[in-house]
Amino acid sequence: MFGISIYLSENNDFEATIESAAKNHFSLIFSSLHIPEENPANYKHLLTRLANAAKKNNMQLILDISAKSLENLDLTISQADQLTTLGVTGLRVDYGLSTLEITELATKIKVFLNASTINRPFLEELLQAGVDIAQVEAFHNYYPKPHTGLDTVFFKKTNDFLHEYGLKIAAFVPGDGELRQPLFEGLPTLEKHRTCQPFAAALELENLGVDHVYIGDPALRPKTTQQFATYAKDGTIFLECVVTETLAPQLMKQLISLDKNRMDPARDLIRLESSRPALSHLEIQPIDKNTRSAGTITVDNVLFGRYQGEISIVRKDLPAEVKSNTIGYITAQAMLLLPFIQPGQSIQLTPVDKEMPY
């Protein structure tokens, strides 16, 4: 599941942002009461607007709170569940709460704990206190300051430990549209993702055991939003490509048709499973272009016998093959997605005139 981040501000048209996100198959919203740039006196009014927009669009709203921030709403931790009347569906809590307070709060509303600071003694103490673990999830931080994001090895080890206890895990990737003040350096959980393409970062988080991925920054570019929307809807990964040869109409039609990586995935190739049956009747003659660097798109020609017509995407540099014609390549941005294409993964090759920067 994918989520967006909304920051409480009078000049933020978050109703429109939420409506657009819902249409693009985002289902979660993260917001916070820890916003030093904003006037706390406006929080209740803004939070009411935010919660109403979330309810209207059937999106879950997780709110980051502390005892001090709740004071701005005239609430205490023991009264925090009253936020459900506004439409808040979960509370992210960090320091300052005892295991008994968390256990009690979890009887009234889903509680999200700081994933990076949970340890085994703490979880055991929670369980001994009688917490309903189904009401508790783990939520990693984002890190605005460069070089302060988490290391991948620590992150994966932490996630494996949390999954042992049945906890679902959330984490952040940066945006690539409007970035969050005051540093405008992206809001990732992993430091390696600070300047990474957001969709590629999200796929890597999934691969590292994350259940819910949030965009930390306020906005994505339209093309990136489309990638998230298509994947959230039916698991399809768009791969932009450049076609370098003039192709027969049937071959071109098949190249841009929705297809899948084979269920028995090759080590070196993404093999599009529908291509060979669809194109085996053609006589695809060899051409001089048959080099196979990583990212190359090939189609097997008549010299490959019964494999004729199979379209593949090369995962790593391979020797030239006279039995395969090189017909194009995927873009540098699409290359970032190749490691995360799974067996049976739906793939849509999308031609562009040339490689365009995101």
SETIGU-533007 format. One record per residue: x, y, z of N, C-alpha, C in turn; residue in one letter. Coordinates in steps of 0.001 Angstrom, whole numbers, padded with zeros to 6 digits, always signed. Each point is the difference from the previous one (the first is absolute). Example, Ala and Ser with C-alpha at 12.3 -4.5 7.8 and 13.67 -1.06 7.14 Angstrom:
+013190-005690+007800-000890+001190+000000+000900+001200+000000A
-000350+001050-000720+000820+001190+000060-000770+001090+000730S
//
This chain:
+000844-001195+000000-000844+001195+000000+000876+001241+000000M
-000432+001004-000738+000764+001231-000118-000712+001150+000699F
+000809+000913+000539-000555+001138+000713+000681+001292-000386G
-000664+001109+000318+000547+001334-000202+000209+000662+001355I
+000721+001098+000005+000185+000784+001219-000628+001371-000200S
-000778+000420+000973-000661+001306-000032+000469+000795+001214I
+000438+001229-000237+000485+000846+001088-000988+001133+000247Y
-000405+000151+001259-001054+000941+000365+000452+001433-000194L
-000642+000666-000961+000338+001377-000317-001211+000668-000619S
-000207+001255+000323-001143+000739-000520+000032+000118-001527E
+001200+000070-000569+000093+000185-001449+000154-001316-000758N
-000275-001103+000668+000108-001317-000623-001388-000482-000426N
-000224-000112-001293-001277-000494-000511-000002-001520+000053D
-000021-000544+001233+000135-001447+000108-001264-000745-000394F
-001141+000670-000056-001203-000676-000498+000210-000459-001439E
+000550+000885-000832+000261-000361-001399+001096-001059-000089A
+001022+000127+000841+001090-000976-000004-000512-001390+000357T
-000849-000083+001009-000529-001286+000454-000936-000605-001047I
-000835+000827-000596-000902-000508-001037+000792-000581-001172E
+001055+000691-000407+000839-000486-001086+000722-001285+000392S
+000513-000054+001223+000703-001196+000466-000929-001210+000018A
-001223+000180+000473-000953-001105+000041-000302-000521-001402A
-000142+000904-000949-000263-000418-001387+001168-000779-000570K
+001196+000236+000526+001199-000706-000457+000367-001176+000896N
-000979-000483+000769+000110-001241+000771+000942+000090+001195H
+000253+001213+000505+000626+000130+001307-001107-000142+001045F
+000286-000706+001071-001055-000286+000978+000334+000455+001414S
+001177+000587+000214+000453+000366+001339+000451+001456+000024L
-000178+000637+001140+000480+001365+000209+000775+000046+001315I
+001184+000572-000057+000763+000285+001213+000002+001511+000228F
-000253+000403+001234+000114+001407+000364+000578+000094+001402S
+000355+001205+000384+000694+000178+001270-000465+001265+000703S
-000006-000074+001326-000227+001194+000808+001316+000656+000407L
+001134-000571-000447+001318+000576+000313+000460+000847-001184H
-000591+001150-000189+000353+000860-001120+000425+001364+000556I
+001283+000179+000297+000448+001251+000639-000220+001228-000868P
-000130-000199-001348-000179+001151-000883-001429+000562+000044E
-000949-000734+000598-001396+000409-000032-000484+000447+001383E
-001084+000743+000026-000585+000506+001238-000871-001090+000635N
+000345-000483+001198-000774-001069+000643-001472+000365+000214P
-000299+001281+000062-001389+000407+000222-000909-000410-001156A
+000597-000260-001164-000790-000376-001176-000196-001507-000141N
+000662-000779+000879+000029-001444-000203-001391-000628-000040Y
-000858+000371+000943-001301-000668+000078-000825+000250-001256K
-000024+001236-000441-000719+000347-001228+000571-000749-001200H
+001319-000006-000117+000641-000653-001137-000167-001509+000053L
+000119-000553+001202-000164-001441+000154-001422-000435-000341L
-000965+000807+000356-001394-000304-000353-000175-000031-001518T
+000561+000979-000685-000039+000012-001466+000665-001239-000585R
+001169-000328+000541+000757-001144-000494-000776-001304+000196L
-000546-000181+001201-000732-001230+000301-001258-000126-000852A
-000679+001104-000227-001195-000035-000853+000350-000411-001423N
+001113+000516-000507+000427-000364-001357+000399-001471-000069A
+000655-000494+001057+000378-001418+000036-001233-000896-000004A
-000977+000340+000838-001236-000797+000049-000733+000029-001330K
-000083+001166-000606-000711+000152-001268+000602-000891-001077K
+001292-000204+000060+000700-000766-001034+000404-001410+000464N
-000570-000424+001146+000239-001365+000515+001480-000311+000180N
+000738+000966+000541+001415-000205+000267+000247-000035+001505M
+000908-000868+000412+000374-000074+001408+000900+001185+000343Q
-000170+000534+001196+000778+001158+000454+000769-000364+001262L
+001330+000008-000108+000874-000284+001138+000642+001317+000431I
-000130+000308+001277+000448+001291+000521+001147-000201+000983L
+001093+000710-000239+001157-000043+000889-000250+000949+001177D
+000073-000528+001224-000362+000801+001174+001047-000145+001099I
-000095+000884+000968+000727-000100+001265-000881+000638+001059S
+000361-000197+001246-000787+000614+001079-000030+001516-000154A
+001145+000585-000380+000061+001454-000140-000860+000487-001159K
+000057-000702-001147-000782+000450-001153-001492-000147+000240S
-000389-001005+000785-001422-000178+000309-000547+001159+000834L
+000886+000646+000758-000443+001140+000800-000580+001104-000891E
+000494+000098-001215-000521+001010-000923-001433-000293-000429N
-000448-001236+000241-001387-000381-000288-000799-000170+001282L
+000601+000415+001110-000636-000123+001320-000294-001462+000342D
+000958-000867-000338-000146-001423+000281+001236-000502+000739L
-000191-001099+000725+001112-000725+000602+000155-001337-000731T
+001075-000715+000306+000208-001312-000627-001174-000929+000277I
-000524+000036+001212-001126-000887+000337-001268+000362-000762S
-000025+001209-000549-001165+000439-000780+000264-000009-001510Q
+001160-000480-000410+000396+000098-001403-000953-000746-000926A
-000650-001026+000500-000930-000754-000850-001194+000850-000442D
-000214+001134+000671-001097+000879-000410+000204+000549-001416Q
+001242-000099-000492+000273+000438-001366-000721-000866-001029L
-000447-001178+000421-000759-000848-000924-001317+000658-000391T
-000530+000866+000859-001256+000667-000338+000179+000947-001185T
+001247+000465-000203+000289+000843-001149+000197-000827-001271L
+000454-001241+000178+000292-000839-001156+001422-000525-000023G
+000781+000265+001064+001347-000563+000105-000121-001500+000257V
+000730-000802-000771-000119-001459+000125+001187-000650+000693T
+001083+000757+000212+001151-000560+000684+000875+001097+000563G
+000717-000311+001089+000875+000973+000651+001422-000534+000042L
+000933+000814-000501+001406-000366+000111+000563+000677+001243R
+000515-000814+000909+000546+000508+001255+001472-000361+000073V
+000768+000825+000669+001436-000238+000077+000416-000111+001457D
+000790+000917+000459+000513-000061+001371-001042+000491+001008Y
+000175-000436+001240-000768+000580+001085-001228-000770+000429G
-000355-001072-000696-001162-000799+000388+000455-001311+000628L
-000646-000369+001088+000315-001273+000643-000683-001127-000759S
+000421-001230+000271-000630-001150-000648-001475-000111+000395T
-000332+000386+001228-001403-000057+000428-000834+001037-000747L
+000581+001194-000226-000727+001033-000747-000217-000435-001449E
+001014-000615-000587-000134-000484-001378-001031-001109-000076I
+000040-000906+000961-000954-001105+000024-001431+000509+000119T
-000197+000979+000862-001332+000579+000177-000445+000736-001265E
+000906+000768-000584-000333+000746-001217-000364-000937-001147L
+000684-001140-000073-000239-000962-001078-001363-000682+000104A
-000653+000115+001145-001366-000544+000108-001014+000919-000666T
+000419+001219-000323-000934+000999-000529+000309+000407-001441K
+001282-000108-000402+000411+000458-001320+001302-000704-000357I
+000241-000183-001290+001250-000635-000411+001175+000899+000348K
+001070-000619+000525+001173+000733+000462+001202-000371-000866V
+000735+001014-000439+001197-000195-000814+001206+000431+000821F
+000940-000921+000191+001185+000269+000792+001184+000306-000905L
+000995+000707+000536+001213+000299-000751+000757-001291-000266N
+000041-000410-001254+000573-001308-000348+001479-000104+000344A
+000715+001116-000064+001448-000043+000185+000427-000090+001452S
-000909+000253+000927+000372+000002+001417-000654-001132+000794T
-000783-000834-000670-000620-001144+000685+001052-001085+000192I
+000065-000564+001205+000883-001154+000218-000797-001162+000600N
+000648-001133+000107-000702-001198+000447-000534+000116+001431R
+000780+000510+000964-000555+000152+001357-001249+000876+000033P
-000002+001065-000798-001166+000889-000038-001222-000745-000530F
+000168-000745-001084-001134-000739-000559-000488-001083+000964L
+000925-000669+000654-000394-001025+000963-000785+000625+001151E
+000432+001184+000424-000712+000698+001072-001404+000398-000452E
-000124+000437-001256-001312+000333-000545-000918-001219-000004L
+000555-001125-000435-000812-001225-000048-000421-000430+001401L
+000905+000120+000959-000338-000358+001381-001065+000932+000566Q
-000030+001225-000518-001022+000951+000445-001362-000290-000627A
-000014-000944-000932-001264-000408-000605-000378+000738-001260G
+000972+000641-000675-000323+000756-001204-000525-000925-001099V
-000975+000492-000749-000477-000706-001189+000950+000365-001138D
+000895-000943-000360+001049+000313-000964-000577+000354-001368I
-001235-000423-000267-000640+000357-001269-000319+001484-000072A
+000001+000660+001167-000282+001435+000068+001271+000847+000002Q
+001142-000655-000197+001283+000695+000056+000762-000235-001303V
+000562+001073-000554+000858-000101-001169+001276+000797+000246E
+000981-000200-000871+001295+000676+000138+000179+000991-001140A
+000470+001193+000335+000085+001084-000982+001387+000632+000094F
+000791-000144-001070+001319+000626-000017-000119+001512-000151H
+001031+000714+000414+000087+001445-000193+000404+000334-001430N
-000187+001269-000375+000742+000550-001132+001080+000913+000567Y
+001002+000337-000852+001173+000733+000473+000295+001184-000931Y
-000427+001204+000402+000175+001174-000868+001468+000388-000234P
+000856-000216+001004+001394+000438-000105+000823-001019-000785K
+000728+000445-001036+000830-000931-000774+000982-000771+000870P
+000188-001262-000366+000937-000923+000641-000480-000506+001360H
-001262+000245+000348-000523-000502+001271-000990-001155-000183T
-000316-000344-001253-000921-001104-000243+000596-001340+000381G
-000851-001001+000099+000418-001314+000472+000856-000747-001019L
+000816-000892+000524+000776-000926-000813-000868-001194-000385D
+000192-000531-001192-000846-001078-000500+000123-001269+000837T
+001198-000334+000429+000198-001240+000771-000758+000080+001320V
+000139+001125+000712-000746+000185+001251-001502-000062-000253F
-000436+000658-001060-001422+000061-000347-000569-001400-000225F
+000682-000797-000795-000490-001356-000299-000007-000870+001263K
+001045+000094+000794+000069-000772+001245-001141+000383+000934K
-000274+001306+000103-001093+000480+000843-001340-000513-000491T
-000220+000050-001305-001277-000455-000559-000211-001493+000219N
+001052-000778-000161-000116-001447+000233-000398-000278+001447D
+000605+000742+000916-000323-000159+001420-001458+000381+000279F
-000454+001108-000559-001376+000449+000231-001018-000974-000594L
+000321-000563-001139-000912-000975-000607-000095-001281+000832H
+001040-000307+000760-000069-001154+000901-001184+000134+000953E
-000315+001219+000385-001083+000266+000946-001325+000301-000706Y
+000005-000146-001313-001238+000212-000740-000354+001449-000245G
+000973+000898+000186-000271+001422-000206+000108+000368-001476L
-000945+000764-000489+000138+000591-001322+000892+001235+000111K
+000639+000341-001122+001040+001025+000023-000274+001051-001067I
+000204+001259+000361-000116+001117-000932+001317+000762-000053A
+000274+000603-001159+001206+000812-000165-000241+001005-001123A
+000956+000920-000173-000150+001114-000925+000981-000073-001169F
-000454+000513-001141+000899+000322-001111-000163+001493-000284V
+001002+000628-000616-000123+001425-000310-000944+000227-001176P
-000455+001225-000150-000732+000389-001199+000968+000481-001066G
-000546+000300-001185+000825+000583-001054-000680+001227-000610D
-001033+000503+000697-000649+001238-000402+000373+001073+001005G
-000994+000533+000689+000272+000968+001063+000634-000708+001184E
+001142+000506+000456+000678-000571+001161-000360+000790+001246L
+000142-000645+001151-000438+000561+001267+001013+000999+000564R
-000515+001139+000449+000818+000970+000726+000420-000600+001341Q
+001007+000528+000691+000790+001171-000406+001264-000364-000783P
+000374-001295-000071+001262-000363-000631-000138-000338-001481L
-001197-000470-000409-000247-000357-001397+000997-001044-000504F
+000315-000964+000859+000977-001038-000328-000640-001383-000100E
-001328-000051-000103-000675-001291-000050-000261-000540+001388G
-000984-000891+000098-000371-000586+001299-000032-001526-000100L
+001172-000620-000114+000058-001465-000067+000228-000632+001362P
-000295-001277+000086+000417-000781+001156+001428-000499-000192T
+000314-000512-001192+001350-000471-000302+000809+001116-000639L
+001207+000199+000471+000834+001057-000562+000264-000215-001484E
+000135-001247-000435+000287-000277-001406-001127+000462-000921K
-001191+000231+000550-001139+000414-000809-000155+001518-000124H
+000888+000774+000627-000208+001451+000074-000148+000628-001390R
+000774-000449-000949-000084+000547-001360-000472-001056-001001T
-000603-001056+000511-000439-001109-000848-001374+000287-000601C
-000282-000601-001148-001326+000093-000598-000998-000649+000963Q
-001086+000692+000384-000875-000476+001081-000611-001373-000218P
-000418-000307-001220-000634-001296-000225+001010-001132+000144F
+001204+000196-000507+001047-001011+000184+000299-000187+001483A
+000042+001108+000747+000228-000078+001448-001121-000767+000684A
-001244+000227-000432-001146-000693+000605+000073-001498-000250A
+000387-000391-001202+000128-001431-000293+001105-000632+000846L
+001072+000748+000232+001066-000542+000844-000482-000144+001443E
-000783+000966+000495-000531-000133+001359-000876-001239+000114L
-000843-000235-000987-000820-001227+000005+000894-001226+000069E
+001081+000018-000762+000929-001125-000027+000707-000185+001342N
+000057+001065+000788+000652-000043+001311-000998-000213+001137L
-001222-000395-000348-000957-000396+001023-000971+001063+000452G
-000097+001114-000720-000925+001067+000379-001388-000294-000557V
-001009+000160+000844-001382-000270-000394-000695+001228-000567D
+000317+001188+000554-000650+001245-000420+001081+001037-000303H
-000036+000540-001215+000991+000981-000429-000672+001365-000137V
+000558+000995+000670-000507+001369-000049+000965+000902-000755Y
-000558+000949-000736+000819+001046-000603+000217+001061+001072I
+001234+000233+000403+000257+000942+001087-000212+001446-000401G
+000405+000351-001207-000125+001374-000473-001412+000291-000498D
-000317+001289-000200-001381+000366-000348-000479-000464-001369P
+000902-000264-000958-000503-000237-001352+000908-000917-000812A
-000634-000657-000986+000682-000775-001030-000244+000652-001356L
+000893-000250-000936-000237+000419-001370-001103-000871-000609R
-000728+000513-000986-001114-000765-000580+000397-001381-000505P
+001142-000102-000653+000422-001295-000534+000269-000995+001126K
+000589+000478+001084+000266-000867+001145-001301-000419+000672T
-000944+000919+000110-001315-000328+000549-000648-001112-000800T
+000124+000064-001324-000580-001042-000854+000633-001360+000280Q
+001319-000016+000247+000664-001263+000323-000588-000613+001274Q
-000139+000813+001037-000571-000488+001253-001443-000460-000209F
-000776+000786-000740-001423-000310-000187-000188-001323-000711A
+000749-000228-001062-000142-001233-000772+000426-001206+000816T
+001077+000149+000731+000488-001107+000830-000979-000306+001133Y
-000531+001045+000626-000954-000208+001098-001287-000639-000505A
-000392+000325-001220-001263-000507-000544+000085-001475-000329K
+001035-000407-000753+000041-001408-000442+001396-000597-000046D
+000978+000667+000612+001347-000565+000070+000840+000168-001246G
-000447+000839-000939+000751+000197-001242+001119+001017+000196T
+001175-000330-000551+001131+000907+000008+000195+000550-001407I
-000058+001336-000129+000282+000662-001266+001513+000097-000187F
+000480-000359-001188+001400+000160-000353+000084+000853-001260L
+000497+001216+000134+000169+000834-001183+001138-000546-000855E
-000184+000065-001314+001004-000544-000893+000136+000870-001244C
+001107-000185-000684+000239+000654-001287+000117-001100-001050V
-000836+000052-001036+000037-000977-001093+000953+000525-001060V
+001012-000799-000338+001060+000471-000899-000118-000552-001412T
-000942-000910-000242-000171-000590-001317-001424+000211-000494E
-000168-000019-001320-001339+000016-000581-000548-001423+000051T
-001083-000193+000713-000512-001346+000255-001262-000274-000803L
-000211-001273-000323-001255-000410-000627-001149+000359+000935A
-001158+000386-000533-001120+000432+000850-000365-000996+001092P
-000015-001300-000316-000360-000991+001015+001031-000051+001123Q
+001270+000136-000375+001053-000016+001011-000090+001243+000884L
-000233+001155-000615-000123+001233+000787-001202-000084+000930M
-001110-000521-000496-001199-000125+000830+000265-000897+001201K
+000709-001116-000225+000299-000910+001100+000974+000618+000989Q
+000962+000756-000505+001006+000620+000868-000645+000905+001043L
-001033+000729-000394-000615+000970+000919-001246-000554+000687I
-000266-001302-000181-001147-000619+000663+000352-000374+001436S
-000989-000012+000864+000206-000458+001373+000462-001451-000016L
+001051-000302+000713+000544-001353+000018+000474-000328+001410D
+000640-001156+000156+000492-000422+001309+001374-000628-000125K
+000790+000195+001035+001215-000783+000139-000402-001447+000258N
+000727-000928-000587-000353-001415+000178+000050-000401+001474R
-000828-000957+000363-000030-000489+001379+001281-000737+000368M
+000713-000529-001023+001311-000609+000235+001046+001001-000481D
+000327+000978+000829+000784+001150-000469+001430-000376-000348P
+000477+000535-001106+001390-000191-000391+000910+000881+000836A
+001213-000453+000202+000973+000803+000733+000390+001256-000773R
+000159-000152-001332+000605+001055-000802-000995+000823-000807D
-001244-000458-000094-000979+000645-000873-001349+000139+000686L
-000739+001044-000375-001437+000044+000243-000637-000550-001275I
-000639-001150+000082-000595-000637-001180-001506+000262+000009R
-000490+000719-000987-001418+000347-000062-000788-001209-000506L
-000837-000567+000885-000545-001324-000249-000976-000087-001177E
-000676+001091-000333-000991-000059-001081+000598+000261-001372S
+001247+000445-000046+000558+000447-001276+000230-001143-000986S
+000578-001109+000462+000304-001086-000939-001262-000603-000608R
-001022-000347+000804-001230-000519-000624-000632+000988-000985P
+000094+001287+000313-000647+001002-000852+000759+000252-001300A
+001322-000240+000004+000821+000390-001146+000686-001169-000698L
-000233-001223+000455+000734-001149-000546-000275-000230-001487S
-001138+000490-000513-000342-000202-001413+000751+000949-000929H
+000605+001050+000550+000743+000953-000828+001361-000577-000386L
+000518+000460-001118+001380-000321-000367+000844+001235+000307E
+000594-000032+001172+000805+001137+000436+001441-000248-000431I
+000445+000769-000979+001327-000206-000562+001081+000626+000893Q
+001196-000590+000007+001100+000579+000788+000371+001393-000512P
+000470+000830+000901+000542+001307-000369+001404+000126+000585I
+000724+001006-000440+001384+000161+000445+000101+000376+001468D
-001059+000607+000543+000051+000475+001387-000390-001130+000948K
+000984-000533+000712-000281-001117+000903+000819+000059+001285N
+000535+001191+000318+000688+000131+001285-001037+000019+001117T
+000393-000439+001189-000967-000153+001096+000566+000565+001306R
+000095+001300+000069+000386+000627+001263-001213+000030+000926S
+000243+000244+001280-001093+000039+000976-001029+001049-000411A
-001274-000384+000024-001074+000906-000382-000448-000134-001435G
+000742-000759-000807-000364-000193-001400-001299-000801-000105T
-000811+000355-001006-001199-000778-000324+000302-000789-001262I
-000238-001302+000030+000284-000854-001143-001235-000794-000400T
-000013-000446-001264-000998-000961-000460+000757-001105-000731V
-000304-001239+000318+000690-001125-000619-000449-000164-001450D
+000960-000218-000893-000305-000119-001415-000085-001467-000450N
-000119-000217-001314-000226-001358-000530+001130-000962+000350V
+001197+000508+000232+001125-000874+000327-000179-000682+001356L
-000926+000511+000838-000225-000591+001319-001099-001062-000029F
-000443-000374-001198-000977-001078-000124-001287+000277+000746G
-000374-000901+000886-001291+000112+000682-000079+001165+000982R
+001129+000635+000286-000019+001174+000876-000270+001299-000767Y
-000126-000094-001327-000229+001191-000811-001195+000799+000542Q
+000181+001295+000073-001069+000877+000463+000059+000338+001478G
+000849-000671+000764+000069+000309+001437+000694+001343+000218E
-000695+000879+000698+000552+001313+000343+000583-000080+001409I
+001195+000530+000146+000683-000034+001296+000598+001353+000327S
+000187+000231+001290+000737+001161+000485+001240-000541+000698I
+001148+000475-000386+001263-000533+000515+000285+000597+001373V
+000218-000869+000985+000242+000441+001378+001441+000466+000222R
+000957-000639-000675+001410+000353+000184+000701-000155-001343K
+001197+000562-000115+000725-000069-001264+000215-001454-000402D
-000382-000318-001239+000145-001343-000546+000737+000077-001340L
+000585-001118-000440+000649-000001-001321-001017+000237-001112P
+000478+000525-001126-000859+000162-001172-000555-001361-000415A
-001198+000012-000581-000664-001253-000397-000667+000224-001368E
+000523-000672-001028-000537+000188-001351-001434-000481-000123V
-000421-000855+000922-001362-000542-000056-001024+000928+000664K
+000477+001132+000576-000881+000983+000639+000262+001372-000601S
-001069+000672-000394+000115+001351-000547-000172+001036+001106N
+000887+000946+000061-000142+001114+000930-000941+001030-000622T
-001105+000296+000688-001007+000900-000566-000222+001255+000849I
+000673+000113+001123-000164+001184+000831+000654-000185+001348G
-000319+000894+000910+000549-000093+001346-000943+000726+000960Y
+000038-000396+001256-000782+000708+001011+000824+001174+000516I
-000677+001011+000507+000689+001214+000439+000760-000239+001311T
+000847+000954+000329+000779-000108+001241-000912-000081+001219A
-001104+000759-000002-000940-000059+001124-000653-001377+000082Q
-000336-000573-001154-000607-001334-000007+000992-001062+000475A
+001286+000204-000276+001015-000955+000445-000019-000170+001513M
-000351+001068+000717-000029-000075+001461-001053-000985+000504L
-000992-000293-000836-001109-000859+000409+000259-001481-000267L
+000956-000307-000880+000219-001399-000394+000250-000949+001177L
+000798+000402+001014+000264-000957+001090-001248-000414+000773P
-001093+000757-000138-001186-000260+000815-001142-000648-000783F
+000270-000367-001246-001019-000692-000794-000034-001460+000421I
-001146-000433+000474-000165-001323+000586-000513-001009-001035Q
+000079-001294+000298-000620-001001-000878-001491+000296-000172P
-000458-000019-001237-001402+000285-000270-000375+001462+000059G
+000984+000882+000173-000262+001441+000102-000559+000550-001298Q
-001069+000777+000089-000553+000673-001176+000909+001156-000394S
+000262+000105-001308+000922+001006-000521-000647+000692-001191I
+000168+001306-000077-000481+000773-001145+001152+000834-000534Q
+000514-000384-001173+001021+000811-000651-000666+001207-000649L
+000530+001176+000264-000598+001247-000478+001042+000787-000782T
-000119+000046-001334+001005+000707-000799-000031+001514+000217P
+001183+000589+000038+000159+001456+000001+000920+000352-001156V
-000081+001237-000463+000806+000399-001149+001491-000001+000329D
+000321+000413+001210+001366-000016+000463-000023+000008+001512K
+001145-000257+000574+000065-000003+001459-000204+001416+000510E
-001027+000147+000844-000290+001298+000584+000294-000042+001496M
+000650+001006+000536+000232+000028+001447-001313+000112+000742P
-000076-000627+001165-001231+000076+000805-000123+001374+000599Y
//
